[in-house]
Amino acid sequence: MPNSNTNHFDLEALRENLEYDEEFIKNFLVLLKKEFDVSFNILTEEFKKQNIETINTTAHRIKGTALNGCCFELSQLAATLERTKPFNKEIISALMEKISTEIDLVKTLIP
């Protein structure tokens, strides 16, 4: 039976993608969590500046990181933010809240 959390973080898919190199996987997961934090901090700063270009670029970065980390829901949320133009405070704020919540969830699922 598949884990109900695999849409948020699929460790088995990640292990397969990384050829079951457990030492590399361990290091990758540490970097994955750090990258999500760094990228979300950038989003927060750029939101304050209403800089849609950097918001879109950072969302693209999160999307790619999430895909590489097998965090599929986060990738979809970031993809939506990546395509959001022009700057709309309410829409972007709501998406950022969802992304923040998803990052927090993913970080609890990563061993």
C-alpha positions as CSV (number, residue, x, y, z in Angstrom):
1,M,0.0,0.0,0.0
2,P,1.5,3.4,-1.0
3,N,2.2,5.9,1.7
4,S,-0.4,8.7,1.7
5,N,2.4,11.2,2.1
6,T,4.2,10.2,-1.1
7,N,2.7,13.2,-3.0
8,H,4.4,15.4,-0.4
9,F,7.7,13.5,-0.2
10,D,8.4,10.2,-1.8
11,L,11.5,8.8,-0.1
12,E,11.4,5.5,-2.1
13,A,11.3,7.4,-5.5
14,L,14.2,9.6,-4.3
15,R,16.2,6.5,-3.2
16,E,15.6,5.0,-6.6
17,N,16.6,8.2,-8.5
18,L,19.8,8.4,-6.5
19,E,20.6,4.7,-7.1
20,Y,20.2,3.8,-3.4
21,D,23.5,5.6,-2.4
22,E,22.5,6.1,1.2
23,E,25.4,8.4,2.1
24,F,24.6,10.7,-0.8
25,I,20.9,10.6,0.0
26,K,21.6,11.6,3.6
27,N,23.6,14.6,2.5
28,F,21.1,15.5,-0.2
29,L,18.3,15.6,2.3
30,V,20.2,18.0,4.6
31,L,20.8,20.3,1.6
32,L,17.2,19.9,0.4
33,K,15.8,21.3,3.7
34,K,18.4,24.1,3.7
35,E,17.6,25.1,0.1
36,F,13.8,25.2,0.9
37,D,14.5,27.6,3.8
38,V,16.9,29.8,1.7
39,S,14.5,30.0,-1.2
40,F,11.5,30.8,0.9
41,N,13.4,33.6,2.7
42,I,14.2,35.1,-0.7
43,L,10.5,34.8,-1.7
44,T,9.6,36.7,1.5
45,E,12.1,39.5,0.9
46,E,11.0,39.9,-2.7
47,F,7.4,39.9,-1.8
48,K,8.0,42.9,0.4
49,K,9.6,44.6,-2.6
50,Q,6.7,43.4,-4.9
51,N,9.4,42.1,-7.3
52,I,7.5,39.7,-9.4
53,E,10.4,38.8,-11.6
54,T,12.5,37.5,-8.7
55,I,9.4,35.9,-7.1
56,N,8.8,34.0,-10.4
57,T,12.5,33.0,-10.7
58,T,12.7,31.9,-7.0
59,A,9.5,29.9,-7.5
60,H,11.1,28.2,-10.5
61,R,14.1,27.4,-8.3
62,I,11.8,25.9,-5.6
63,K,9.9,23.9,-8.3
64,G,13.1,22.3,-9.6
65,T,14.5,21.6,-6.1
66,A,11.2,20.0,-5.1
67,L,11.1,17.9,-8.3
68,N,14.6,16.7,-7.7
69,G,13.7,15.9,-4.1
70,C,10.5,14.1,-5.0
71,C,8.3,16.7,-3.2
72,F,5.6,16.7,-5.8
73,E,2.9,18.9,-4.1
74,L,5.5,21.5,-3.4
75,S,6.6,21.5,-7.0
76,Q,3.1,22.0,-8.2
77,L,2.5,25.0,-5.8
78,A,5.8,26.5,-6.9
79,A,4.9,26.1,-10.5
80,T,1.7,28.0,-10.0
81,L,3.6,30.8,-8.3
82,E,6.2,30.8,-11.1
83,R,3.4,31.5,-13.6
84,T,1.7,34.2,-11.5
85,K,1.9,37.6,-13.2
86,P,1.5,40.6,-12.7
87,F,2.1,41.1,-8.9
88,N,-1.1,40.6,-7.0
89,K,-0.6,40.8,-3.3
90,E,-3.5,38.7,-2.3
91,I,-2.9,35.9,-4.8
92,I,0.8,35.7,-4.2
93,S,0.4,35.9,-0.4
94,A,-2.1,33.0,-0.5
95,L,0.3,30.9,-2.6
96,M,3.3,31.7,-0.4
97,E,1.3,30.6,2.6
98,K,0.5,27.3,0.9
99,I,4.2,26.9,0.0
100,S,5.3,27.7,3.5
101,T,2.9,25.1,4.9
102,E,4.0,22.5,2.4
103,I,7.7,23.2,3.2
104,D,7.0,22.7,6.9
105,L,5.1,19.5,6.2
106,V,7.9,18.2,3.9
107,K,10.5,18.9,6.5
108,T,8.7,16.8,9.0
109,L,8.6,13.9,6.4
110,I,12.2,14.0,5.5
111,P,14.2,11.6,7.7
